[in-house]
Amino acid sequence: MKKIFSMLAAGSMLLGLCACSSEETEVDSVASSEGRVFIRLVNVVGPSESRMTETPKTESDVTEFHNGFIIFGTPKSAIRKHYEIVTDPAKVDPKNDHVILLDDLREGKTFEGIPGDVTNVAIIANVTEDELSAEEFHNGTIRFHNDVLNHVIQLRNQYADNMSHVALYDMKKLASTGQNSMSASLELKPMCARLEIAKITPGPDIIQYKVDGIYLAGFYSQMYISQISNRDFWTGPEYDTENAAEELNRFYTQYPYLKNEDIRGVAETVNVTNEDGSEGTKEIKVFYPTEEGKVWAYPFFGKYEARDDNDHYGLRLIVKVSDLIVYLKDENGDMQLRDVTANDILNGVPAEKAGIRYLNINGFVEDYHNTEAEPIQFYNGNVYTVQNFDITTQNLSDKIMPNDISVNVTLTVKPWTIKKVYPQI
């Protein structure tokens, strides 16, 4: 016996990382004696330009729908019907009813003959052919829903066009609404998260400094569609290297979208409280993305794993700084002004390494100023915005990710949810 399905994929299903589709995509029933499936997508947008620094995400952003699959399955995970969604009319063959043009779905399209043992529906969108292909459905490589879940998506496919067409997925059971018709509500969620940094400021002990680079330095390069993590997928620079700058150059030739070196310094005047309690002002250097109004943005797979002190699993961030003049305490506890570059050379550090330090961040928290806070658990579909990102002498090292430094950064979240996070230093 045929079943009748009507699927209405509302615009919220296509929301981008910030608005990342926290609202629901409706799959509604339409009564019919012919056993039909009606599908309509709305608020689907076209491609945009690609950038390395990005416009901050907001809850009104819309994810571009580039391609996708609609899958109908049984209680035992068998796939009974599938449809490929494409944007290129040249890929639509009138003889092949398994290929659907996205423009047709905007208007609404009726499908015939959904098998009677179907109990669930899934949609996966914005995956590449290398990650999940129509041919695998046709040739029998994919026969069960678990076969889909065991496919791997790549982080390198999640960053383009300001993360405006990241991979989306959801599956729901169908509920009977009478007259041999079924319904379900799908909430298409991004299968990645996003870290945003708007600016970097100096702490009170930093007199002069220069930010040379900001790097996502510990992350999962790929992830199962099921969102089950695999530690073999985790990667980062070689932390034990003697030449940190050389290692960063080597590593980020493979991951250029996870480093940002487009940085500008801006002199700003801030209010301060003087030692005598009076109010005053001072000039500081604040670093921003080169293009005004942008943020440094990084895609990542939002997985949380407990780790021992010597483990490096989880999200890591490195900031490279140079040209440092700072206040440091001497053996008597008195603050002394020090030129870090000159001091390094005096102590025999090679000129090409002198004065270079790294801010190593290996933890993120939501509770500002709480050094005992537990690390945040990251979830896909959220934008984590870094707040109060200060460079201080307490957390700088001449190595990347040394074992003796642990700095927590406070985060906040958006669906796309946006969360703020604060560096706890």
C-alpha beads as a LAMMPS data file, in Angstrom:
LAMMPS data file: protein, C-alpha beads

425 atoms
424 bonds

1 atom types
1 bond types

-500.0 500.0 xlo xhi
-500.0 500.0 ylo yhi
-500.0 500.0 zlo zhi

Masses

1 110.0

Atoms # bond

1 1 1 0.000 0.000 0.000
2 1 1 1.277 3.456 -0.866
3 1 1 1.628 6.233 1.643
4 1 1 1.001 9.931 1.115
5 1 1 3.692 12.412 2.174
6 1 1 3.900 16.156 1.924
7 1 1 7.197 17.822 2.779
8 1 1 7.420 21.567 3.305
9 1 1 11.035 22.570 3.939
10 1 1 10.687 26.038 5.405
11 1 1 13.325 28.710 5.035
12 1 1 14.474 28.067 8.585
13 1 1 15.779 24.707 7.444
14 1 1 18.374 26.539 5.413
15 1 1 19.606 28.929 8.063
16 1 1 23.321 29.530 8.160
17 1 1 25.818 28.968 10.908
18 1 1 24.460 31.723 13.053
19 1 1 20.858 31.159 12.372
20 1 1 21.850 27.661 11.623
21 1 1 18.450 26.288 11.289
22 1 1 17.406 26.050 14.864
23 1 1 13.836 26.388 13.665
24 1 1 11.991 23.458 12.189
25 1 1 11.542 22.217 8.664
26 1 1 7.996 21.002 8.333
27 1 1 7.078 17.738 6.651
28 1 1 3.288 17.898 6.472
29 1 1 0.706 15.487 5.142
30 1 1 -1.645 16.198 2.246
31 1 1 -4.545 13.826 1.781
32 1 1 -4.746 12.201 -1.655
33 1 1 -6.164 9.010 -3.079
34 1 1 -3.188 8.661 -5.406
35 1 1 -0.503 8.116 -2.768
36 1 1 1.539 11.224 -3.450
37 1 1 4.480 13.002 -1.830
38 1 1 4.554 16.795 -2.062
39 1 1 7.836 18.630 -1.372
40 1 1 8.467 22.367 -1.406
41 1 1 11.524 24.370 -0.327
42 1 1 11.448 28.102 0.310
43 1 1 13.984 30.889 0.979
44 1 1 16.814 29.191 -0.914
45 1 1 19.589 31.577 -1.938
46 1 1 22.396 31.488 -4.481
47 1 1 26.171 31.458 -3.985
48 1 1 28.180 34.344 -2.559
49 1 1 31.826 35.394 -2.688
50 1 1 34.538 33.549 -0.759
51 1 1 36.635 35.329 1.896
52 1 1 39.243 34.400 4.488
53 1 1 38.095 36.983 7.027
54 1 1 34.349 37.036 7.335
55 1 1 31.321 39.086 8.221
56 1 1 30.082 38.102 11.706
57 1 1 27.182 35.662 11.632
58 1 1 23.712 36.771 12.719
59 1 1 20.477 34.923 13.299
60 1 1 19.098 36.276 10.017
61 1 1 21.784 34.632 7.853
62 1 1 20.571 32.069 5.324
63 1 1 22.468 28.966 4.279
64 1 1 22.743 28.347 0.561
65 1 1 21.259 25.047 -0.543
66 1 1 23.661 23.661 -3.149
67 1 1 22.633 20.005 -3.223
68 1 1 21.095 17.317 -1.082
69 1 1 19.309 14.014 -0.632
70 1 1 15.868 13.112 0.698
71 1 1 15.821 9.595 2.146
72 1 1 12.827 7.465 3.202
73 1 1 13.657 4.489 5.426
74 1 1 12.211 1.575 7.375
75 1 1 12.459 0.772 11.123
76 1 1 15.436 -1.481 10.370
77 1 1 17.294 1.330 8.564
78 1 1 16.666 0.050 5.027
79 1 1 16.362 2.840 2.458
80 1 1 13.207 2.419 0.359
81 1 1 13.221 5.687 -1.574
82 1 1 15.776 8.406 -2.167
83 1 1 15.813 11.609 -4.184
84 1 1 18.788 13.744 -5.160
85 1 1 18.343 17.533 -5.069
86 1 1 20.403 19.472 -7.649
87 1 1 20.698 23.113 -8.730
88 1 1 21.892 22.531 -12.314
89 1 1 19.008 21.852 -14.776
90 1 1 21.448 19.931 -17.000
91 1 1 21.621 17.222 -14.322
92 1 1 17.871 16.548 -14.478
93 1 1 16.884 13.627 -16.722
94 1 1 13.123 13.220 -17.393
95 1 1 13.702 9.456 -17.425
96 1 1 15.189 9.527 -13.916
97 1 1 12.635 10.399 -11.239
98 1 1 15.327 10.223 -8.533
99 1 1 16.781 13.635 -9.470
100 1 1 14.901 16.778 -8.421
101 1 1 15.658 20.341 -9.467
102 1 1 15.882 22.740 -6.564
103 1 1 13.893 25.366 -8.475
104 1 1 11.035 22.852 -8.830
105 1 1 11.051 22.279 -5.090
106 1 1 10.662 26.000 -4.540
107 1 1 7.366 25.756 -6.403
108 1 1 6.456 22.372 -4.921
109 1 1 6.784 18.894 -6.435
110 1 1 4.629 15.785 -6.079
111 1 1 6.142 12.305 -5.808
112 1 1 4.372 9.002 -6.327
113 1 1 4.623 5.618 -4.640
114 1 1 6.180 5.729 -1.196
115 1 1 6.388 2.096 0.073
116 1 1 4.119 1.140 2.957
117 1 1 6.922 0.051 5.322
118 1 1 8.559 3.490 5.367
119 1 1 8.584 4.989 8.880
120 1 1 11.199 7.759 8.768
121 1 1 12.540 10.524 6.569
122 1 1 15.957 12.199 6.490
123 1 1 17.473 15.105 4.629
124 1 1 21.192 15.688 4.173
125 1 1 22.307 18.803 2.327
126 1 1 25.455 20.503 1.066
127 1 1 27.741 17.487 0.813
128 1 1 30.269 16.970 -1.963
129 1 1 30.230 14.050 -4.360
130 1 1 33.359 12.699 -2.682
131 1 1 31.557 12.696 0.664
132 1 1 28.217 11.227 -0.448
133 1 1 27.279 10.533 -4.062
134 1 1 24.081 9.624 -5.883
135 1 1 25.922 6.774 -7.582
136 1 1 26.352 5.030 -4.224
137 1 1 22.575 4.962 -3.831
138 1 1 22.062 3.699 -7.381
139 1 1 24.699 0.944 -7.380
140 1 1 23.698 -0.491 -4.003
141 1 1 26.721 0.694 -2.007
142 1 1 24.259 2.561 0.207
143 1 1 21.301 0.384 1.167
144 1 1 20.763 1.340 4.797
145 1 1 20.597 4.615 6.667
146 1 1 23.602 3.576 8.735
147 1 1 25.578 3.447 5.489
148 1 1 24.881 7.165 5.129
149 1 1 25.801 7.896 8.752
150 1 1 29.135 6.106 8.339
151 1 1 30.214 8.436 5.539
152 1 1 32.745 11.127 6.408
153 1 1 32.490 14.856 5.765
154 1 1 35.586 17.050 5.499
155 1 1 36.289 20.238 7.433
156 1 1 37.795 21.766 4.279
157 1 1 34.321 21.749 2.719
158 1 1 32.728 23.754 5.545
159 1 1 34.504 27.113 5.364
160 1 1 33.857 28.535 1.871
161 1 1 31.614 31.541 1.183
162 1 1 31.575 32.635 4.825
163 1 1 30.322 29.166 5.813
164 1 1 27.109 29.913 3.934
165 1 1 26.507 26.369 2.707
166 1 1 27.785 24.048 5.423
167 1 1 26.588 20.451 5.591
168 1 1 23.111 20.034 7.136
169 1 1 21.334 16.918 8.410
170 1 1 18.374 15.571 10.331
171 1 1 16.194 12.452 10.481
172 1 1 12.774 12.044 12.083
173 1 1 10.142 9.350 12.477
174 1 1 6.942 9.754 10.500
175 1 1 3.681 9.964 12.424
176 1 1 0.319 8.955 11.005
177 1 1 -2.142 11.792 10.417
178 1 1 -4.940 9.616 9.012
179 1 1 -6.186 8.902 5.473
180 1 1 -3.029 6.890 4.780
181 1 1 -0.846 9.975 5.190
182 1 1 2.133 10.684 7.421
183 1 1 3.960 13.723 8.772
184 1 1 7.178 14.680 10.558
185 1 1 9.123 17.783 11.534
186 1 1 12.814 17.945 10.657
187 1 1 15.264 20.357 12.215
188 1 1 18.156 20.594 9.782
189 1 1 21.254 21.320 11.834
190 1 1 24.739 22.294 10.684
191 1 1 27.258 19.513 11.058
192 1 1 29.954 21.955 12.169
193 1 1 30.454 24.942 14.457
194 1 1 32.248 28.269 14.078
195 1 1 34.712 30.263 16.193
196 1 1 34.764 34.048 15.729
197 1 1 37.358 36.529 17.016
198 1 1 36.672 40.228 16.492
199 1 1 39.802 41.761 18.026
200 1 1 42.814 41.229 20.293
201 1 1 43.792 43.722 22.997
202 1 1 46.814 44.112 25.329
203 1 1 46.769 43.385 29.041
204 1 1 48.063 46.000 31.525
205 1 1 51.598 44.559 31.477
206 1 1 51.982 44.818 27.677
207 1 1 53.453 48.143 26.536
208 1 1 54.184 47.230 22.926
209 1 1 53.357 44.173 20.825
210 1 1 52.436 42.977 17.345
211 1 1 50.032 40.150 16.441
212 1 1 51.471 38.183 13.504
213 1 1 49.043 35.282 13.176
214 1 1 46.039 33.501 14.696
215 1 1 45.796 29.753 14.127
216 1 1 43.261 27.048 14.913
217 1 1 45.815 24.544 16.117
218 1 1 43.964 21.450 17.346
219 1 1 40.822 20.199 15.609
220 1 1 39.054 17.345 13.836
221 1 1 39.812 17.517 10.112
222 1 1 36.876 15.234 9.319
223 1 1 33.831 13.757 11.018
224 1 1 31.276 11.008 10.473
225 1 1 27.823 12.186 9.432
226 1 1 26.646 10.381 12.577
227 1 1 28.739 12.945 14.523
228 1 1 30.576 10.177 16.363
229 1 1 34.120 11.380 16.912
230 1 1 37.208 9.432 15.949
231 1 1 40.505 10.474 17.496
232 1 1 42.292 9.434 14.320
233 1 1 40.571 12.432 12.710
234 1 1 42.103 14.883 15.205
235 1 1 45.147 16.830 14.034
236 1 1 47.353 19.786 14.900
237 1 1 50.896 21.114 14.460
238 1 1 53.799 19.206 15.973
239 1 1 53.880 20.682 19.462
240 1 1 57.346 19.409 20.400
241 1 1 59.111 21.105 17.506
242 1 1 62.205 23.203 18.160
243 1 1 61.303 25.597 15.346
244 1 1 57.724 26.712 15.968
245 1 1 57.560 29.222 13.097
246 1 1 58.772 26.652 10.580
247 1 1 56.258 24.088 11.851
248 1 1 53.359 26.541 11.576
249 1 1 54.343 27.328 7.985
250 1 1 54.526 23.618 7.156
251 1 1 51.274 22.632 8.830
252 1 1 49.105 25.446 7.467
253 1 1 50.031 24.775 3.863
254 1 1 47.546 21.901 4.338
255 1 1 44.968 24.016 6.206
256 1 1 45.249 27.595 4.874
257 1 1 41.647 28.361 5.884
258 1 1 42.511 27.809 9.575
259 1 1 45.144 30.530 9.812
260 1 1 44.648 34.278 9.707
261 1 1 47.524 36.654 9.055
262 1 1 45.460 39.528 7.630
263 1 1 45.826 41.723 10.690
264 1 1 45.925 45.481 11.259
265 1 1 46.873 47.407 14.380
266 1 1 44.791 50.396 15.455
267 1 1 45.754 52.941 18.116
268 1 1 42.863 53.465 20.530
269 1 1 42.405 55.566 23.648
270 1 1 40.941 53.818 26.690
271 1 1 39.950 54.935 30.170
272 1 1 42.185 53.817 33.047
273 1 1 42.348 54.206 36.807
274 1 1 45.686 55.647 37.924
275 1 1 47.641 54.399 40.963
276 1 1 46.405 57.357 43.019
277 1 1 42.794 56.437 42.225
278 1 1 42.220 59.212 39.725
279 1 1 40.683 58.553 36.344
280 1 1 42.743 58.992 33.205
281 1 1 43.306 57.703 29.686
282 1 1 46.049 55.921 27.799
283 1 1 46.686 54.831 24.234
284 1 1 46.856 51.126 23.411
285 1 1 47.278 49.108 20.213
286 1 1 44.303 46.893 19.310
287 1 1 44.498 44.358 16.481
288 1 1 41.609 43.724 14.069
289 1 1 41.100 41.919 10.752
290 1 1 42.509 43.984 7.898
291 1 1 39.068 44.635 6.429
292 1 1 36.901 46.757 8.685
293 1 1 33.776 45.119 10.074
294 1 1 35.082 41.562 9.631
295 1 1 36.022 38.877 12.145
296 1 1 38.578 36.108 12.099
297 1 1 36.396 33.042 11.583
298 1 1 37.233 29.344 11.869
299 1 1 35.041 26.318 11.104
300 1 1 35.403 23.302 13.361
301 1 1 33.576 20.115 14.276
302 1 1 31.980 20.715 17.657
303 1 1 32.934 17.649 19.630
304 1 1 33.879 17.554 23.302
305 1 1 36.186 14.928 24.775
306 1 1 37.566 14.675 28.276
307 1 1 41.341 14.671 28.248
308 1 1 44.236 14.160 30.626
309 1 1 46.768 16.922 31.193
310 1 1 49.104 15.519 28.561
311 1 1 46.452 14.813 25.916
312 1 1 45.893 17.255 23.087
313 1 1 42.395 16.295 21.974
314 1 1 39.979 19.170 21.687
315 1 1 39.924 22.634 20.169
316 1 1 43.211 24.555 20.392
317 1 1 44.154 28.089 19.357
318 1 1 47.573 29.728 18.911
319 1 1 48.302 33.463 18.607
320 1 1 51.772 34.462 17.393
321 1 1 53.076 37.789 18.753
322 1 1 56.345 39.701 18.391
323 1 1 57.970 43.124 18.969
324 1 1 57.199 42.851 22.682
325 1 1 58.020 45.444 25.314
326 1 1 56.506 44.419 28.638
327 1 1 56.562 44.917 32.380
328 1 1 57.997 41.943 34.287
329 1 1 58.677 41.509 37.991
330 1 1 62.304 41.255 39.035
331 1 1 63.648 39.106 41.886
332 1 1 62.488 41.750 44.371
333 1 1 58.969 41.789 43.020
334 1 1 59.410 45.200 41.416
335 1 1 58.027 45.814 37.926
336 1 1 60.741 46.371 35.331
337 1 1 60.323 47.370 31.685
338 1 1 61.844 44.775 29.340
339 1 1 62.433 44.656 25.598
340 1 1 61.835 40.955 24.910
341 1 1 63.653 40.918 21.562
342 1 1 66.774 42.593 22.945
343 1 1 66.735 40.328 26.003
344 1 1 66.471 37.200 23.809
345 1 1 69.452 38.254 21.697
346 1 1 71.423 39.011 24.866
347 1 1 70.695 35.442 25.986
348 1 1 71.863 33.877 22.720
349 1 1 68.529 33.346 20.965
350 1 1 68.992 33.402 17.155
351 1 1 67.843 36.662 15.586
352 1 1 65.086 34.983 13.542
353 1 1 63.515 33.611 16.759
354 1 1 64.206 36.536 19.066
355 1 1 61.184 38.295 20.503
356 1 1 58.627 35.831 19.125
357 1 1 56.134 34.398 21.603
358 1 1 52.987 32.275 21.365
359 1 1 49.732 32.564 23.257
360 1 1 48.525 28.972 23.651
361 1 1 44.840 28.449 24.362
362 1 1 43.788 24.884 25.093
363 1 1 40.515 25.412 26.921
364 1 1 37.346 27.447 26.505
365 1 1 34.862 28.409 29.210
366 1 1 31.661 30.428 29.411
367 1 1 32.124 31.798 32.925
368 1 1 34.316 34.900 32.728
369 1 1 37.039 35.292 35.403
370 1 1 36.391 31.789 36.770
371 1 1 39.689 29.937 36.456
372 1 1 38.144 26.805 37.986
373 1 1 35.348 26.561 35.399
374 1 1 34.987 23.312 33.478
375 1 1 35.815 23.505 29.747
376 1 1 32.839 24.206 27.536
377 1 1 31.255 21.358 25.604
378 1 1 31.132 22.351 21.947
379 1 1 28.095 21.557 19.830
380 1 1 27.626 21.848 16.095
381 1 1 25.236 24.516 14.887
382 1 1 26.642 27.118 17.262
383 1 1 28.789 30.187 16.700
384 1 1 31.266 30.761 19.520
385 1 1 32.405 34.395 19.743
386 1 1 35.538 35.142 21.732
387 1 1 35.220 38.006 24.221
388 1 1 37.889 40.012 26.093
389 1 1 40.800 38.475 24.196
390 1 1 43.809 39.984 26.014
391 1 1 47.509 39.313 25.503
392 1 1 49.367 39.263 28.832
393 1 1 52.811 38.104 29.965
394 1 1 51.248 35.328 32.069
395 1 1 50.452 33.098 29.126
396 1 1 53.180 33.686 26.537
397 1 1 55.719 31.016 25.616
398 1 1 58.454 30.556 23.034
399 1 1 56.885 27.170 22.175
400 1 1 53.539 26.148 20.695
401 1 1 51.303 24.281 23.139
402 1 1 53.834 23.607 25.924
403 1 1 52.635 21.183 28.583
404 1 1 53.152 23.688 31.394
405 1 1 50.693 26.291 30.087
406 1 1 46.930 25.993 30.318
407 1 1 44.844 28.988 29.322
408 1 1 41.060 28.965 29.242
409 1 1 39.147 31.250 26.918
410 1 1 35.567 32.090 27.763
411 1 1 33.047 31.522 24.968
412 1 1 29.486 32.489 24.269
413 1 1 26.970 30.490 21.859
414 1 1 24.229 31.032 18.628
415 1 1 21.893 28.548 16.552
416 1 1 23.127 29.098 14.136
417 1 1 23.048 30.009 18.080
418 1 1 25.689 32.527 19.109
419 1 1 27.634 32.197 22.347
420 1 1 30.178 34.539 23.863
421 1 1 33.450 33.189 25.173
422 1 1 36.058 34.928 27.302
423 1 1 39.781 34.197 27.428
424 1 1 40.523 33.344 31.036
425 1 1 44.141 34.273 31.527

Bonds

1 1 1 2
2 1 2 3
3 1 3 4
4 1 4 5
5 1 5 6
6 1 6 7
7 1 7 8
8 1 8 9
9 1 9 10
10 1 10 11
11 1 11 12
12 1 12 13
13 1 13 14
14 1 14 15
15 1 15 16
16 1 16 17
17 1 17 18
18 1 18 19
19 1 19 20
20 1 20 21
21 1 21 22
22 1 22 23
23 1 23 24
24 1 24 25
25 1 25 26
26 1 26 27
27 1 27 28
28 1 28 29
29 1 29 30
30 1 30 31
31 1 31 32
32 1 32 33
33 1 33 34
34 1 34 35
35 1 35 36
36 1 36 37
37 1 37 38
38 1 38 39
39 1 39 40
40 1 40 41
41 1 41 42
42 1 42 43
43 1 43 44
44 1 44 45
45 1 45 46
46 1 46 47
47 1 47 48
48 1 48 49
49 1 49 50
50 1 50 51
51 1 51 52
52 1 52 53
53 1 53 54
54 1 54 55
55 1 55 56
56 1 56 57
57 1 57 58
58 1 58 59
59 1 59 60
60 1 60 61
61 1 61 62
62 1 62 63
63 1 63 64
64 1 64 65
65 1 65 66
66 1 66 67
67 1 67 68
68 1 68 69
69 1 69 70
70 1 70 71
71 1 71 72
72 1 72 73
73 1 73 74
74 1 74 75
75 1 75 76
76 1 76 77
77 1 77 78
78 1 78 79
79 1 79 80
80 1 80 81
81 1 81 82
82 1 82 83
83 1 83 84
84 1 84 85
85 1 85 86
86 1 86 87
87 1 87 88
88 1 88 89
89 1 89 90
90 1 90 91
91 1 91 92
92 1 92 93
93 1 93 94
94 1 94 95
95 1 95 96
96 1 96 97
97 1 97 98
98 1 98 99
99 1 99 100
100 1 100 101
101 1 101 102
102 1 102 103
103 1 103 104
104 1 104 105
105 1 105 106
106 1 106 107
107 1 107 108
108 1 108 109
109 1 109 110
110 1 110 111
111 1 111 112
112 1 112 113
113 1 113 114
114 1 114 115
115 1 115 116
116 1 116 117
117 1 117 118
118 1 118 119
119 1 119 120
120 1 120 121
121 1 121 122
122 1 122 123
123 1 123 124
124 1 124 125
125 1 125 126
126 1 126 127
127 1 127 128
128 1 128 129
129 1 129 130
130 1 130 131
131 1 131 132
132 1 132 133
133 1 133 134
134 1 134 135
135 1 135 136
136 1 136 137
137 1 137 138
138 1 138 139
139 1 139 140
140 1 140 141
141 1 141 142
142 1 142 143
143 1 143 144
144 1 144 145
145 1 145 146
146 1 146 147
147 1 147 148
148 1 148 149
149 1 149 150
150 1 150 151
151 1 151 152
152 1 152 153
153 1 153 154
154 1 154 155
155 1 155 156
156 1 156 157
157 1 157 158
158 1 158 159
159 1 159 160
160 1 160 161
161 1 161 162
162 1 162 163
163 1 163 164
164 1 164 165
165 1 165 166
166 1 166 167
167 1 167 168
168 1 168 169
169 1 169 170
170 1 170 171
171 1 171 172
172 1 172 173
173 1 173 174
174 1 174 175
175 1 175 176
176 1 176 177
177 1 177 178
178 1 178 179
179 1 179 180
180 1 180 181
181 1 181 182
182 1 182 183
183 1 183 184
184 1 184 185
185 1 185 186
186 1 186 187
187 1 187 188
188 1 188 189
189 1 189 190
190 1 190 191
191 1 191 192
192 1 192 193
193 1 193 194
194 1 194 195
195 1 195 196
196 1 196 197
197 1 197 198
198 1 198 199
199 1 199 200
200 1 200 201
201 1 201 202
202 1 202 203
203 1 203 204
204 1 204 205
205 1 205 206
206 1 206 207
207 1 207 208
208 1 208 209
209 1 209 210
210 1 210 211
211 1 211 212
212 1 212 213
213 1 213 214
214 1 214 215
215 1 215 216
216 1 216 217
217 1 217 218
218 1 218 219
219 1 219 220
220 1 220 221
221 1 221 222
222 1 222 223
223 1 223 224
224 1 224 225
225 1 225 226
226 1 226 227
227 1 227 228
228 1 228 229
229 1 229 230
230 1 230 231
231 1 231 232
232 1 232 233
233 1 233 234
234 1 234 235
235 1 235 236
236 1 236 237
237 1 237 238
238 1 238 239
239 1 239 240
240 1 240 241
241 1 241 242
242 1 242 243
243 1 243 244
244 1 244 245
245 1 245 246
246 1 246 247
247 1 247 248
248 1 248 249
249 1 249 250
250 1 250 251
251 1 251 252
252 1 252 253
253 1 253 254
254 1 254 255
255 1 255 256
256 1 256 257
257 1 257 258
258 1 258 259
259 1 259 260
260 1 260 261
261 1 261 262
262 1 262 263
263 1 263 264
264 1 264 265
265 1 265 266
266 1 266 267
267 1 267 268
268 1 268 269
269 1 269 270
270 1 270 271
271 1 271 272
272 1 272 273
273 1 273 274
274 1 274 275
275 1 275 276
276 1 276 277
277 1 277 278
278 1 278 279
279 1 279 280
280 1 280 281
281 1 281 282
282 1 282 283
283 1 283 284
284 1 284 285
285 1 285 286
286 1 286 287
287 1 287 288
288 1 288 289
289 1 289 290
290 1 290 291
291 1 291 292
292 1 292 293
293 1 293 294
294 1 294 295
295 1 295 296
296 1 296 297
297 1 297 298
298 1 298 299
299 1 299 300
300 1 300 301
301 1 301 302
302 1 302 303
303 1 303 304
304 1 304 305
305 1 305 306
306 1 306 307
307 1 307 308
308 1 308 309
309 1 309 310
310 1 310 311
311 1 311 312
312 1 312 313
313 1 313 314
314 1 314 315
315 1 315 316
316 1 316 317
317 1 317 318
318 1 318 319
319 1 319 320
320 1 320 321
321 1 321 322
322 1 322 323
323 1 323 324
324 1 324 325
325 1 325 326
326 1 326 327
327 1 327 328
328 1 328 329
329 1 329 330
330 1 330 331
331 1 331 332
332 1 332 333
333 1 333 334
334 1 334 335
335 1 335 336
336 1 336 337
337 1 337 338
338 1 338 339
339 1 339 340
340 1 340 341
341 1 341 342
342 1 342 343
343 1 343 344
344 1 344 345
345 1 345 346
346 1 346 347
347 1 347 348
348 1 348 349
349 1 349 350
350 1 350 351
351 1 351 352
352 1 352 353
353 1 353 354
354 1 354 355
355 1 355 356
356 1 356 357
357 1 357 358
358 1 358 359
359 1 359 360
360 1 360 361
361 1 361 362
362 1 362 363
363 1 363 364
364 1 364 365
365 1 365 366
366 1 366 367
367 1 367 368
368 1 368 369
369 1 369 370
370 1 370 371
371 1 371 372
372 1 372 373
373 1 373 374
374 1 374 375
375 1 375 376
376 1 376 377
377 1 377 378
378 1 378 379
379 1 379 380
380 1 380 381
381 1 381 382
382 1 382 383
383 1 383 384
384 1 384 385
385 1 385 386
386 1 386 387
387 1 387 388
388 1 388 389
389 1 389 390
390 1 390 391
391 1 391 392
392 1 392 393
393 1 393 394
394 1 394 395
395 1 395 396
396 1 396 397
397 1 397 398
398 1 398 399
399 1 399 400
400 1 400 401
401 1 401 402
402 1 402 403
403 1 403 404
404 1 404 405
405 1 405 406
406 1 406 407
407 1 407 408
408 1 408 409
409 1 409 410
410 1 410 411
411 1 411 412
412 1 412 413
413 1 413 414
414 1 414 415
415 1 415 416
416 1 416 417
417 1 417 418
418 1 418 419
419 1 419 420
420 1 420 421
421 1 421 422
422 1 422 423
423 1 423 424
424 1 424 425
